[in-house]
Amino acid sequence: MDINLLNFFVFNSNFGPREGEEHKRILFYHPSAIDIDTKIKQVGLCEAIIKFSQTFTDEPCSNVHTQKTRQLFLQVEPEYWMIMTVSVPYSQRSKDGQSFIEYHEDDVQDSVYDAVLHQAYDMFKFFNGTMEKIVAESGIEELLRRLEHFFSKYLITLKLSQSSIMDVINGIHFLPLDKNTYLRIQCFINLLEAQFPRVKYTAFLFNDQLVWSGLEQEDMRVLYAYLTTGLFPSYNESELQGPQSKSANTAHHGKFILGPPNLKDETNVGKIPRIYLIRRASAESEECLLAVYRALNASVCLIMDGHTSLSFDYLRKLDRFLGPQLSSLATDIGDQYGKRSN
């Protein structure tokens, strides 16, 4: 029996302080089909565990072990808690003619699934901002909507039985290049940001490996995880079924893979999500727009000012600039990459 997600929920005890209002504390609960009484009992039990543990230590409760389950606790923001419960895998054994179930508790490492829980919150914050800010600016109902919209899709992508120490490291794979090629990429990015001032930060990847990033390390880790576990695999799968997007210019191989799918169709700007970055030397987040452009095996992440709208004409200009240059760079990097492999 594999490790499975039993439940995942977010709560804030301040939102239902009086008796009979306990349901207001629950901001998100998976699986949603569970009856409300069970949800309230689960949240109430977690609240009791948190309060009980506070009598012994200043450190917040992080996990609870039982024979059949492992429950992870994470205080993501003041008063906001995120809880994940997973099953402990087991196997059917027999001894002296008697069958019994053996639970493999060592297969569920706290550090690994704590990292999975942290990553879930980091990804939510990256695309939505903090829960505290959402409530302050738009109210609790908007937070409920965003949590439902994000986690109803995110949780089904989790592969808990495949989680490992790599989730704890949450590392980035870098591509080593010779000095001349690296300088060419640096010049390309400098020219891009000079000609298109709305592009505030850039990241350059080749074969899912990072070559250059202008982002803070923590932001880049979250973006890298999104690209390599979400966007790139789904794009590659769609390309196998037939190209879904194309450039308006056939002279190069470039296209938006996060952005307008067809630059000849002005009615469809595609998906250009808002993201929230860590602002340097400040606790506030920086609201930006994210587009991703690809030519052959090279991808450029364009992190743009989130307070201006992007016209189709602007995106076409980006395509005309990026397509030829990125196609040329991708070809040269691919040749160098191939020689090293041989």
C-alpha positions as CSV (number, residue, x, y, z in Angstrom):
1,M,0.0,0.0,0.0
2,D,1.5,3.4,-1.1
3,I,1.6,6.6,0.8
4,N,-1.6,8.5,0.1
5,L,-3.0,11.9,1.0
6,L,-5.9,11.4,3.5
7,N,-6.7,15.1,4.1
8,F,-5.3,18.6,3.7
9,F,-6.8,21.6,5.3
10,V,-6.2,25.3,6.1
11,F,-7.7,27.0,9.2
12,N,-7.5,30.1,11.3
13,S,-9.1,29.9,14.8
14,N,-9.7,33.6,14.9
15,F,-12.4,33.4,12.2
16,G,-14.8,31.3,14.4
17,P,-14.2,32.2,18.0
18,R,-17.7,31.6,19.3
19,E,-19.5,28.3,19.9
20,G,-21.5,27.3,16.8
21,E,-19.2,29.2,14.5
22,E,-16.5,26.6,14.3
23,H,-17.1,26.0,10.6
24,K,-15.9,29.6,9.9
25,R,-12.4,28.6,11.0
26,I,-12.1,26.2,8.0
27,L,-10.7,28.0,5.0
28,F,-10.1,25.0,2.8
29,Y,-10.6,21.3,3.3
30,H,-9.7,18.3,1.1
31,P,-11.5,16.1,0.4
32,S,-14.4,18.5,0.1
33,A,-17.0,15.7,0.1
34,I,-16.4,15.0,3.8
35,D,-19.3,16.1,6.0
36,I,-18.9,19.4,7.9
37,D,-19.0,17.7,11.4
38,T,-16.0,15.6,10.5
39,K,-14.1,18.6,9.2
40,I,-14.9,20.6,12.4
41,K,-13.7,17.6,14.6
42,Q,-10.5,17.3,12.6
43,V,-9.7,21.0,12.9
44,G,-10.7,21.0,16.6
45,L,-8.4,18.1,17.3
46,C,-5.5,19.9,15.6
47,E,-6.2,23.1,17.6
48,A,-6.1,21.0,20.8
49,I,-2.8,19.4,19.9
50,I,-1.3,22.8,19.0
51,K,-2.4,24.3,22.4
52,F,-1.3,21.2,24.3
53,S,2.2,21.2,22.7
54,Q,2.6,24.9,23.6
55,T,2.6,24.1,27.3
56,F,5.9,22.2,26.8
57,T,7.8,24.1,24.1
58,D,7.9,27.5,22.3
59,E,8.4,25.6,19.0
60,P,5.1,25.1,17.2
61,C,3.8,21.5,16.8
62,S,5.2,20.0,13.5
63,N,4.0,16.4,13.3
64,V,1.9,13.7,15.0
65,H,2.6,10.0,14.6
66,T,0.1,7.2,14.8
67,Q,0.4,3.6,13.6
68,K,-1.6,4.2,10.5
69,T,-1.1,7.9,9.7
70,R,1.4,10.8,9.8
71,Q,0.0,14.3,10.3
72,L,2.1,17.3,9.4
73,F,1.5,20.8,10.9
74,L,2.8,24.1,9.5
75,Q,2.0,27.6,10.7
76,V,2.3,29.3,7.4
77,E,1.5,32.8,8.7
78,P,0.4,34.2,12.1
79,E,-2.8,32.3,13.1
80,Y,-2.9,30.5,9.7
81,W,-2.3,26.7,9.9
82,M,-1.9,24.2,7.1
83,I,-2.3,20.5,7.9
84,M,-1.6,17.5,5.8
85,T,-2.3,13.9,6.8
86,V,-0.8,11.0,4.9
87,S,-1.2,7.2,5.3
88,V,1.6,5.0,6.5
89,P,2.2,2.3,3.9
90,Y,1.7,-1.3,5.0
91,S,1.9,-4.9,3.7
92,Q,0.2,-8.1,4.5
93,R,2.5,-10.6,6.3
94,S,2.0,-14.0,7.8
95,K,3.7,-15.8,10.7
96,D,3.0,-19.2,12.1
97,G,0.0,-19.5,9.8
98,Q,-1.5,-16.2,11.0
99,S,-1.8,-13.2,8.7
100,F,-1.2,-9.7,10.0
101,I,-0.6,-6.2,8.7
102,E,2.8,-4.6,9.1
103,Y,3.1,-0.8,8.9
104,H,6.2,0.7,7.5
105,E,6.6,3.9,9.5
106,D,10.2,4.4,8.4
107,D,9.0,4.9,4.8
108,V,7.3,8.2,5.9
109,Q,10.1,10.6,6.8
110,D,9.0,13.8,8.6
111,S,11.5,16.0,6.9
112,V,10.4,14.9,3.4
113,Y,6.7,15.5,3.9
114,D,7.3,18.7,5.9
115,A,9.1,19.9,2.8
116,V,6.2,18.9,0.6
117,L,3.9,21.0,2.9
118,H,6.2,24.0,2.8
119,Q,6.4,23.7,-1.0
120,A,2.6,23.7,-1.2
121,Y,2.4,27.0,0.7
122,D,5.3,28.6,-1.1
123,M,3.6,27.8,-4.4
124,F,0.3,29.2,-3.3
125,K,2.0,32.4,-2.0
126,F,4.0,32.7,-5.3
127,F,0.8,32.9,-7.3
128,N,-1.6,34.6,-4.8
129,G,0.4,36.5,-2.2
130,T,0.0,36.0,1.5
131,M,-3.3,35.0,3.1
132,E,-3.1,37.9,5.4
133,K,-2.9,40.4,2.6
134,I,-5.7,38.8,0.6
135,V,-8.0,39.1,3.6
136,A,-6.9,42.7,4.3
137,E,-7.4,43.8,0.7
138,S,-10.3,41.6,-0.5
139,G,-11.9,39.8,2.4
140,I,-12.3,36.3,3.7
141,E,-14.5,35.2,0.8
142,E,-11.8,36.0,-1.7
143,L,-9.3,34.0,0.3
144,L,-11.7,31.0,0.3
145,R,-12.1,31.3,-3.4
146,R,-8.3,31.5,-4.1
147,L,-7.5,28.5,-1.8
148,E,-10.2,26.4,-3.5
149,H,-9.1,27.4,-7.0
150,F,-5.4,26.8,-6.3
151,F,-5.4,23.7,-4.1
152,S,-8.2,21.8,-5.9
153,K,-5.8,21.6,-8.8
154,Y,-2.4,21.5,-7.0
155,L,-3.2,18.6,-4.7
156,I,-3.9,16.2,-7.5
157,T,-0.4,16.7,-8.9
158,L,1.3,15.5,-5.7
159,K,3.1,12.2,-6.0
160,L,3.6,11.5,-2.3
161,S,4.9,8.0,-2.8
162,Q,7.7,9.4,-5.0
163,S,8.7,12.1,-2.6
164,S,12.3,11.9,-1.4
165,I,15.2,13.8,0.1
166,M,15.2,15.8,-3.2
167,D,12.0,17.5,-1.9
168,V,13.9,18.6,1.2
169,I,16.8,20.0,-0.7
170,N,14.4,21.6,-3.2
171,G,17.4,22.1,-5.4
172,I,18.0,23.7,-8.8
173,H,19.9,22.0,-11.6
174,F,22.4,24.4,-13.2
175,L,23.8,24.1,-16.7
176,P,27.6,24.8,-16.9
177,L,28.6,26.6,-20.0
178,D,31.9,28.0,-21.3
179,K,32.7,31.7,-20.7
180,N,31.9,33.0,-24.1
181,T,28.5,31.4,-24.4
182,Y,27.6,32.6,-20.9
183,L,28.6,36.1,-21.8
184,R,26.4,35.9,-24.9
185,I,23.4,35.0,-22.8
186,Q,24.3,37.8,-20.4
187,C,24.4,40.3,-23.2
188,F,21.1,38.9,-24.6
189,I,19.4,39.4,-21.3
190,N,20.8,42.9,-20.8
191,L,19.6,43.9,-24.3
192,L,16.2,42.4,-23.6
193,E,15.7,44.3,-20.3
194,A,17.0,47.5,-21.9
195,Q,14.7,47.4,-24.9
196,F,11.7,46.2,-22.9
197,P,11.8,48.1,-19.5
198,R,8.6,46.4,-18.3
199,V,10.7,43.2,-18.0
200,K,12.0,43.6,-14.5
201,Y,13.6,40.1,-14.0
202,T,14.6,37.3,-16.3
203,A,15.5,33.7,-16.0
204,F,17.1,31.6,-18.7
205,L,16.9,27.8,-18.8
206,F,18.1,25.1,-21.2
207,N,16.9,21.5,-21.1
208,D,15.2,22.3,-17.8
209,Q,18.5,23.4,-16.3
210,L,19.0,27.0,-15.0
211,V,21.6,29.1,-16.8
212,W,20.8,32.6,-15.5
213,S,18.4,34.2,-13.0
214,G,17.8,37.7,-11.8
215,L,15.5,36.6,-9.1
216,E,16.1,36.1,-5.4
217,Q,17.1,32.5,-4.7
218,E,13.9,31.6,-2.8
219,D,11.7,33.0,-5.6
220,M,13.7,31.1,-8.2
221,R,13.4,27.8,-6.3
222,V,9.6,28.2,-6.4
223,L,9.5,29.2,-10.0
224,Y,11.9,26.4,-11.0
225,A,9.7,23.9,-9.2
226,Y,6.6,25.2,-11.1
227,L,8.4,25.1,-14.5
228,T,10.0,21.7,-14.1
229,T,7.1,19.9,-12.5
230,G,4.2,21.7,-14.0
231,L,4.6,24.0,-17.0
232,F,7.3,22.2,-19.0
233,P,5.9,18.6,-18.6
234,S,2.4,19.7,-19.6
235,Y,3.7,21.7,-22.6
236,N,5.8,18.8,-23.7
237,E,2.8,16.5,-23.5
238,S,0.7,18.9,-25.5
239,E,3.4,19.1,-28.1
240,L,3.4,15.4,-28.6
241,Q,-0.3,15.6,-29.4
242,G,0.4,18.4,-31.9
243,P,1.8,21.9,-31.6
244,Q,-0.6,24.1,-29.5
245,S,1.0,27.4,-30.1
246,K,3.0,29.1,-32.8
247,S,4.9,32.3,-33.5
248,A,3.6,34.8,-35.9
249,N,7.0,34.6,-37.7
250,T,8.0,31.4,-39.4
251,A,11.7,32.5,-39.7
252,H,12.5,31.3,-36.2
253,H,11.5,28.6,-33.7
254,G,10.3,30.8,-30.9
255,K,6.8,30.8,-29.2
256,F,5.2,31.7,-26.0
257,I,4.4,28.6,-23.8
258,L,3.0,30.8,-21.1
259,G,1.3,33.7,-22.9
260,P,-0.6,34.0,-26.2
261,P,-0.9,30.6,-28.0
262,N,-1.2,32.2,-31.4
263,L,0.1,35.7,-32.1
264,K,-2.2,36.0,-35.1
265,D,-5.3,35.7,-32.9
266,E,-5.7,38.9,-30.9
267,T,-8.8,37.5,-29.2
268,N,-6.8,35.0,-27.1
269,V,-4.0,36.5,-24.9
270,G,-3.6,33.1,-23.2
271,K,-2.5,32.6,-19.7
272,I,-0.2,35.3,-18.1
273,P,-0.5,34.7,-14.4
274,R,0.3,37.2,-11.6
275,I,3.0,36.2,-9.3
276,Y,4.2,37.7,-6.0
277,L,8.0,38.0,-5.4
278,I,10.0,38.7,-2.3
279,R,10.8,42.4,-2.4
280,R,14.5,43.1,-1.6
281,A,15.0,44.7,1.8
282,S,11.3,44.6,2.5
283,A,8.7,42.3,4.0
284,E,6.2,43.3,1.3
285,S,5.8,41.2,-1.9
286,E,6.2,42.6,-5.4
287,E,3.3,41.9,-7.8
288,C,4.5,40.9,-11.3
289,L,3.2,39.2,-14.4
290,L,4.9,36.0,-15.7
291,A,5.3,34.9,-19.3
292,V,7.5,32.1,-20.6
293,Y,9.0,32.0,-24.1
294,R,10.7,29.0,-25.7
295,A,12.8,28.4,-28.8
296,L,14.0,24.8,-29.3
297,N,15.3,23.7,-25.8
298,A,15.9,27.2,-24.5
299,S,13.3,29.0,-22.3
300,V,13.2,32.5,-21.1
301,C,11.0,33.6,-18.1
302,L,9.8,37.2,-18.4
303,I,8.8,38.7,-15.1
304,M,7.1,41.9,-15.9
305,D,5.7,44.9,-14.0
306,G,2.3,43.8,-12.6
307,H,0.8,47.2,-12.6
308,T,0.7,47.7,-16.4
309,S,-1.5,45.9,-18.9
310,L,0.2,44.0,-21.7
311,S,-1.1,44.8,-25.2
312,F,-1.0,42.3,-28.1
313,D,1.3,44.6,-29.9
314,Y,3.8,44.5,-27.0
315,L,3.8,40.7,-27.0
316,R,4.4,40.7,-30.8
317,K,7.4,43.0,-30.3
318,L,8.7,40.6,-27.7
319,D,8.3,37.7,-30.1
320,R,10.1,39.5,-32.9
321,F,13.0,40.3,-30.6
322,L,13.2,36.9,-28.7
323,G,12.5,34.5,-31.6
324,P,15.6,34.9,-33.8
325,Q,18.0,35.6,-30.9
326,L,16.8,32.8,-28.7
327,S,16.7,30.3,-31.6
328,S,20.3,31.1,-32.4
329,L,21.4,30.9,-28.8
330,A,19.6,27.6,-28.4
331,T,21.2,26.1,-31.4
332,D,24.7,27.1,-30.2
333,I,24.1,25.8,-26.7
334,G,22.7,22.6,-28.0
335,D,25.9,22.0,-30.1
336,Q,28.1,22.7,-27.1
337,Y,25.8,20.4,-24.9
338,G,26.0,17.7,-27.5
339,K,29.8,17.8,-27.8
340,R,30.1,17.5,-24.0
341,S,27.8,14.5,-24.0
342,N,29.9,12.8,-26.6
